[in-house]
């Protein structure tokens, strides 16, 4: 018995599941698609949202160290 493998399907033809012409995974479109690039309008707020607490944590530890250094 032969098993169906994704390599058996030609590159230009979509995989068709069941009876009918509904395609769930077009092989040609999946290979041509590239990763979406995050636009700068969304990347900057994301960067600030991630880095802000880390910068605050570092500044908090440096401030606590400075206060203990002054009082000792």
OpenMM code with the backbone's topology and positions (N, CA, C; nanometers):
from openmm import Vec3, app, unit

residues = "UNK UNK UNK UNK UNK UNK UNK UNK UNK UNK UNK UNK UNK UNK UNK UNK UNK UNK UNK UNK UNK UNK UNK UNK UNK UNK UNK UNK UNK UNK UNK UNK UNK UNK UNK UNK UNK UNK UNK UNK UNK UNK UNK UNK UNK UNK UNK UNK UNK UNK UNK UNK UNK UNK UNK UNK UNK UNK UNK UNK UNK UNK UNK UNK UNK UNK UNK UNK UNK UNK UNK UNK".split()
positions = [
    Vec3(0.0841, -0.1169, 0.0000),
    Vec3(0.0000, 0.0000, 0.0000),
    Vec3(0.0890, 0.1237, 0.0000),
    Vec3(0.0586, 0.2178, -0.0850),
    Vec3(0.1368, 0.3398, -0.0956),
    Vec3(0.0720, 0.4495, -0.0107),
    Vec3(0.1553, 0.5217, 0.0651),
    Vec3(0.1036, 0.6316, 0.1455),
    Vec3(0.1139, 0.7607, 0.0660),
    Vec3(0.0233, 0.8529, 0.0944),
    Vec3(0.0236, 0.9813, 0.0255),
    Vec3(0.1260, 1.0707, 0.0938),
    Vec3(0.2131, 1.1256, 0.0160),
    Vec3(0.3178, 1.2115, 0.0671),
    Vec3(0.3046, 1.3480, 0.0006),
    Vec3(0.3475, 1.4524, 0.0714),
    Vec3(0.3370, 1.5860, 0.0127),
    Vec3(0.4296, 1.6017, -0.1068),
    Vec3(0.5306, 1.5165, -0.1185),
    Vec3(0.6208, 1.5239, -0.2322),
    Vec3(0.5573, 1.4654, -0.3586),
    Vec3(0.4496, 1.3875, -0.3423),
    Vec3(0.3828, 1.3284, -0.4568),
    Vec3(0.3045, 1.4315, -0.5377),
    Vec3(0.2701, 1.5434, -0.4766),
    Vec3(0.1899, 1.6460, -0.5436),
    Vec3(0.2836, 1.7368, -0.6207),
    Vec3(0.2509, 1.7634, -0.7462),
    Vec3(0.3334, 1.8545, -0.8253),
    Vec3(0.3294, 1.9935, -0.7648),
    Vec3(0.4321, 2.0708, -0.7889),
    Vec3(0.4451, 2.2036, -0.7291),
    Vec3(0.3329, 2.2972, -0.7704),
    Vec3(0.2898, 2.2918, -0.8926),
    Vec3(0.1899, 2.3857, -0.9419),
    Vec3(0.0481, 2.3518, -0.9048),
    Vec3(0.0209, 2.2304, -0.8583),
    Vec3(-0.1169, 2.1917, -0.8298),
    Vec3(-0.1450, 2.2010, -0.6812),
    Vec3(-0.2634, 2.2481, -0.6449),
    Vec3(-0.2983, 2.2543, -0.5029),
    Vec3(-0.3440, 2.1182, -0.4525),
    Vec3(-0.3288, 2.0963, -0.3222),
    Vec3(-0.3806, 1.9746, -0.2619),
    Vec3(-0.5307, 1.9903, -0.2449),
    Vec3(-0.6056, 1.8907, -0.2845),
    Vec3(-0.7510, 1.8939, -0.2735),
    Vec3(-0.7928, 1.7828, -0.1794),
    Vec3(-0.8686, 1.8181, -0.0757),
    Vec3(-0.9151, 1.7204, 0.0209),
    Vec3(-1.0634, 1.6967, 0.0017),
    Vec3(-1.1044, 1.5727, -0.0044),
    Vec3(-1.2444, 1.5385, -0.0183),
    Vec3(-1.2947, 1.5584, -0.1602),
    Vec3(-1.4249, 1.5401, -0.1759),
    Vec3(-1.4853, 1.5579, -0.3074),
    Vec3(-1.5187, 1.7046, -0.3270),
    Vec3(-1.4831, 1.7590, -0.4357),
    Vec3(-1.5090, 1.8997, -0.4631),
    Vec3(-1.3792, 1.9710, -0.4945),
    Vec3(-1.3901, 2.0983, -0.5214),
    Vec3(-1.2715, 2.1733, -0.5618),
    Vec3(-1.2202, 2.2657, -0.4518),
    Vec3(-1.2568, 2.2400, -0.3267),
    Vec3(-1.2113, 2.3247, -0.2168),
    Vec3(-1.0667, 2.2910, -0.1837),
    Vec3(-0.9811, 2.3909, -0.1861),
    Vec3(-0.8412, 2.3677, -0.1519),
    Vec3(-0.8138, 2.4271, -0.0148),
    Vec3(-0.7484, 2.3483, 0.0678),
    Vec3(-0.7141, 2.3947, 0.2010),
    Vec3(-0.5706, 2.4454, 0.2084),
    Vec3(-0.4847, 2.3933, 0.1221),
    Vec3(-0.3434, 2.4296, 0.1285),
    Vec3(-0.2866, 2.4358, -0.0116),
    Vec3(-0.2954, 2.5499, -0.0778),
    Vec3(-0.2368, 2.5612, -0.2104),
    Vec3(-0.0844, 2.5615, -0.2011),
    Vec3(-0.0213, 2.4635, -0.2624),
    Vec3(0.1231, 2.4463, -0.2510),
    Vec3(0.1965, 2.5619, -0.3170),
    Vec3(0.1508, 2.6076, -0.4317),
    Vec3(0.2198, 2.7141, -0.5032),
    Vec3(0.2171, 2.8443, -0.4229),
    Vec3(0.1028, 2.8762, -0.3581),
    Vec3(0.0934, 2.9986, -0.2796),
    Vec3(0.1769, 2.9915, -0.1536),
    Vec3(0.1860, 2.8740, -0.0940),
    Vec3(0.2617, 2.8607, 0.0303),
    Vec3(0.4102, 2.8791, 0.0060),
    Vec3(0.4593, 2.8363, -0.1071),
    Vec3(0.6026, 2.8518, -0.1342),
    Vec3(0.6370, 2.9917, -0.1787),
    Vec3(0.5429, 3.0636, -0.2386),
    Vec3(0.5692, 3.1987, -0.2862),
    Vec3(0.5546, 3.3010, -0.1739),
    Vec3(0.4807, 3.2644, -0.0676),
    Vec3(0.4549, 3.3579, 0.0415),
    Vec3(0.5807, 3.3773, 0.1252),
    Vec3(0.6069, 3.4997, 0.1665),
    Vec3(0.7205, 3.5266, 0.2527),
    Vec3(0.6709, 3.5787, 0.3866),
    Vec3(0.7595, 3.5852, 0.4833),
    Vec3(0.7206, 3.6337, 0.6154),
    Vec3(0.6813, 3.7804, 0.6073),
    Vec3(0.5775, 3.8158, 0.6780),
    Vec3(0.5353, 3.9553, 0.6807),
    Vec3(0.6306, 4.0345, 0.7685),
    Vec3(0.6688, 4.1495, 0.7207),
    Vec3(0.7585, 4.2358, 0.7951),
    Vec3(0.6748, 4.3249, 0.8858),
    Vec3(0.7181, 4.3374, 1.0107),
    Vec3(0.6477, 4.4215, 1.1058),
    Vec3(0.6725, 4.5680, 1.0701),
    Vec3(0.5676, 4.6457, 1.0427),
    Vec3(0.5886, 4.7858, 1.0050),
    Vec3(0.6466, 4.8658, 1.1216),
    Vec3(0.7172, 4.9726, 1.0869),
    Vec3(0.7816, 5.0562, 1.1882),
    Vec3(0.6792, 5.1173, 1.2822),
    Vec3(0.5598, 5.1450, 1.2314),
    Vec3(0.4530, 5.2031, 1.3137),
    Vec3(0.4140, 5.1095, 1.4281),
    Vec3(0.4273, 4.9787, 1.4074),
    Vec3(0.3963, 4.8819, 1.5124),
    Vec3(0.5204, 4.8347, 1.5858),
    Vec3(0.6369, 4.8422, 1.5236),
    Vec3(0.7592, 4.7929, 1.5855),
    Vec3(0.8070, 4.8837, 1.6975),
    Vec3(0.7957, 5.0150, 1.6790),
    Vec3(0.8422, 5.1072, 1.7824),
    Vec3(0.7643, 5.0950, 1.9135),
    Vec3(0.6305, 5.0959, 1.9120),
    Vec3(0.5599, 5.0772, 2.0392),
    Vec3(0.5873, 4.9409, 2.1029),
    Vec3(0.6044, 4.8390, 2.0203),
    Vec3(0.6361, 4.7070, 2.0746),
    Vec3(0.7723, 4.7087, 2.1419),
    Vec3(0.8702, 4.7751, 2.0789),
    Vec3(1.0034, 4.7834, 2.1366),
    Vec3(1.0012, 4.8579, 2.2691),
    Vec3(0.9291, 4.9692, 2.2737),
    Vec3(0.9200, 5.0446, 2.3985),
    Vec3(0.8448, 4.9667, 2.5057),
    Vec3(0.7419, 4.8939, 2.4688),
    Vec3(0.6656, 4.8166, 2.5667),
    Vec3(0.7498, 4.7048, 2.6268),
    Vec3(0.8394, 4.6479, 2.5479),
    Vec3(0.9236, 4.5407, 2.5996),
    Vec3(1.0426, 4.5962, 2.6775),
    Vec3(1.1042, 4.7020, 2.6267),
    Vec3(1.2270, 4.7511, 2.6883),
    Vec3(1.2024, 4.8414, 2.8084),
    Vec3(1.0888, 4.9057, 2.8168),
    Vec3(1.0615, 4.9993, 2.9251),
    Vec3(1.0708, 4.9348, 3.0640),
    Vec3(1.0057, 4.8232, 3.0883),
    Vec3(1.0196, 4.7613, 3.2213),
    Vec3(1.1620, 4.7152, 3.2499),
    Vec3(1.2338, 4.6705, 3.1476),
    Vec3(1.3714, 4.6263, 3.1697),
    Vec3(1.4613, 4.7435, 3.2058),
    Vec3(1.4433, 4.8559, 3.1370),
    Vec3(1.5218, 4.9751, 3.1680),
    Vec3(1.4861, 5.0251, 3.3082),
    Vec3(1.3583, 5.0215, 3.3429),
    Vec3(1.3162, 5.0628, 3.4771),
    Vec3(1.3740, 4.9736, 3.5850),
    Vec3(1.3815, 4.8460, 3.5599),
    Vec3(1.4390, 4.7533, 3.6561),
    Vec3(1.5878, 4.7803, 3.6761),
    Vec3(1.6587, 4.8033, 3.5676),
    Vec3(1.8026, 4.8321, 3.5760),
    Vec3(1.8256, 4.9634, 3.6502),
    Vec3(1.7496, 5.0674, 3.6156),
    Vec3(1.7643, 5.1960, 3.6845),
    Vec3(1.7264, 5.1851, 3.8321),
    Vec3(1.6263, 5.1043, 3.8631),
    Vec3(1.5874, 5.0841, 4.0031),
    Vec3(1.6980, 5.0183, 4.0834),
    Vec3(1.7614, 4.9152, 4.0278),
    Vec3(1.8720, 4.8497, 4.0980),
    Vec3(1.9927, 4.9423, 4.1114),
    Vec3(2.0216, 5.0199, 4.0065),
    Vec3(2.1325, 5.1154, 4.0153),
    Vec3(2.1036, 5.2235, 4.1190),
    Vec3(1.9791, 5.2700, 4.1248),
    Vec3(1.9418, 5.3702, 4.2253),
    Vec3(1.9504, 5.3150, 4.3658),
    Vec3(1.9064, 5.1914, 4.3860),
    Vec3(1.9159, 5.1298, 4.5187),
    Vec3(2.0608, 5.1101, 4.5590),
    Vec3(2.1431, 5.0697, 4.4633),
    Vec3(2.2855, 5.0543, 4.4936),
    Vec3(2.3480, 5.1887, 4.5283),
    Vec3(2.3118, 5.2937, 4.4550),
    Vec3(2.3677, 5.4259, 4.4794),
    Vec3(2.3282, 5.4774, 4.6175),
    Vec3(2.2025, 5.4556, 4.6576),
    Vec3(2.1560, 5.5006, 4.7890),
    Vec3(2.2290, 5.4257, 4.8986),
    Vec3(2.2469, 5.2948, 4.8845),
    Vec3(2.3194, 5.2200, 4.9872),
    Vec3(2.4665, 5.2591, 4.9899),
    Vec3(2.5211, 5.2958, 4.8744),
    Vec3(2.6615, 5.3397, 4.8711),
    Vec3(2.6772, 5.4751, 4.9411),
    Vec3(2.5777, 5.5635, 4.9223),
    Vec3(2.5837, 5.6949, 4.9891),
    Vec3(2.5681, 5.6837, 5.1403),
    Vec3(2.4830, 5.5949, 5.1850),
    Vec3(2.4535, 5.5855, 5.3292),
    Vec3(2.5555, 5.5004, 5.4036),
    Vec3(2.6388, 5.4253, 5.3354),
    Vec3(2.7347, 5.3401, 5.4075),
    Vec3(2.8662, 5.4106, 5.4331),
] * unit.nanometer
topology = app.Topology()
chain = topology.addChain("A")
for resn in residues:
    res = topology.addResidue(resn, chain)
    for name in ("N", "CA", "C"):
        topology.addAtom(name, app.Element.getBySymbol(name[0]), res)
